[in-house]
Amino acid sequence: MRFLIVRTEIRAVAETDIAAAWTGGGRLRDETTAPEPRRQVVHAEDRDAALLLARALASVGAVRCGRHRVKVLPIDDQNLAYPYRWSGG
């Protein structure tokens, strides 16, 4: 299985949005409708390689101080012509 390793910016959230999510029981962030802006995308052929790359990206200063985050996402190999295309958006 292949994996995408994505470094994204963390969106700032207003305190009123946090309060509304807590009281309404909804989600504060929904990646399927509004994904965070991507800063860097890398792919790996197996899980061990993906975790190694994620660890390397996590050493970036913006990740360490909380402005960016690193995500490891499994992808299927249905369309190899577009390895970075996500069908959710």
Rosetta blueprint (number, residue, H / E / L):
1 M L
2 R E
3 F E
4 L E
5 I E
6 V E
7 R E
8 T E
9 E E
10 I L
11 R L
12 A L
13 V L
14 A L
15 E H
16 T H
17 D H
18 I H
19 A H
20 A H
21 A H
22 W H
23 T H
24 G H
25 G L
26 G L
27 R L
28 L L
29 R L
30 D L
31 E L
32 T L
33 T L
34 A L
35 P L
36 E L
37 P L
38 R E
39 R E
40 Q E
41 V E
42 V E
43 H E
44 A E
45 E L
46 D L
47 R H
48 D H
49 A H
50 A H
51 L H
52 L H
53 L H
54 A H
55 R H
56 A H
57 L H
58 A L
59 S L
60 V L
61 G H
62 A H
63 V H
64 R H
65 C L
66 G L
67 R L
68 H E
69 R E
70 V E
71 K E
72 V E
73 L E
74 P E
75 I E
76 D L
77 D L
78 Q L
79 N L
80 L L
81 A L
82 Y L
83 P L
84 Y L
85 R L
86 W L
87 S L
88 G L
89 G L
